[in-house]
Amino acid sequence: MFKAKESIEKGIETIELGLPLDIASVEYKDAYLKLGEITGDTAAEDIIDRIFSDFCIGK
């Protein structure tokens, strides 16, 4: 959760500096992905690969 907070803060800082919104959107997307990992809504590719390699799904 702390990494998500850092990304949100970086996004706000980017906007305050007057930088393009697409740069801020990268930070907000990162925050979304980090929060999604906590809730299970998003998962990094390596996490999914590990789940399927460590656990036999379907038995």
C-alpha positions as CSV (number, residue, x, y, z in Angstrom):
1,M,0.0,0.0,0.0
2,F,2.9,2.3,0.7
3,K,4.1,2.0,-2.9
4,A,0.6,2.9,-4.2
5,K,0.7,6.0,-1.9
6,E,4.1,7.0,-3.3
7,S,2.8,6.7,-6.8
8,I,-0.2,8.9,-6.1
9,E,2.0,11.5,-4.5
10,K,4.4,11.4,-7.5
11,G,1.3,11.9,-9.8
12,I,0.2,14.9,-7.8
13,E,3.7,16.4,-7.8
14,T,3.9,15.9,-11.6
15,I,0.6,17.8,-12.0
16,E,1.8,20.6,-9.6
17,L,5.0,21.0,-11.7
18,G,2.9,21.5,-14.8
19,L,4.2,18.4,-16.5
20,P,2.0,16.6,-19.1
21,L,-0.9,14.7,-17.7
22,D,0.2,11.5,-19.5
23,I,3.2,11.4,-17.2
24,A,1.0,11.7,-14.1
25,S,-1.3,9.0,-15.6
26,V,1.6,6.5,-15.5
27,E,1.9,7.1,-11.8
28,Y,-1.8,6.7,-11.2
29,K,-1.9,3.5,-13.2
30,D,1.0,2.2,-11.1
31,A,-0.9,3.0,-8.0
32,Y,-4.0,1.2,-9.4
33,L,-2.0,-1.9,-10.1
34,K,-0.4,-1.9,-6.7
35,L,-3.7,-1.6,-4.9
36,G,-5.1,-4.2,-7.2
37,E,-2.5,-6.7,-6.1
38,I,-3.7,-6.2,-2.5
39,T,-7.4,-6.7,-3.5
40,G,-6.7,-9.4,-6.0
41,D,-8.1,-7.4,-8.9
42,T,-4.8,-7.1,-10.7
43,A,-1.8,-9.4,-10.5
44,A,1.7,-9.1,-12.0
45,E,2.5,-11.7,-14.7
46,D,5.2,-13.3,-12.5
47,I,2.7,-13.8,-9.6
48,I,0.3,-15.6,-11.9
49,D,3.1,-17.7,-13.3
50,R,4.2,-18.7,-9.8
51,I,0.7,-19.7,-8.8
52,F,0.3,-22.0,-11.7
53,S,3.8,-23.5,-11.3
54,D,3.5,-24.0,-7.6
55,F,-0.1,-25.2,-7.4
56,C,-1.8,-27.8,-9.6
57,I,-5.0,-26.2,-10.6
58,G,-7.9,-28.5,-11.5
59,K,-7.1,-31.5,-9.4
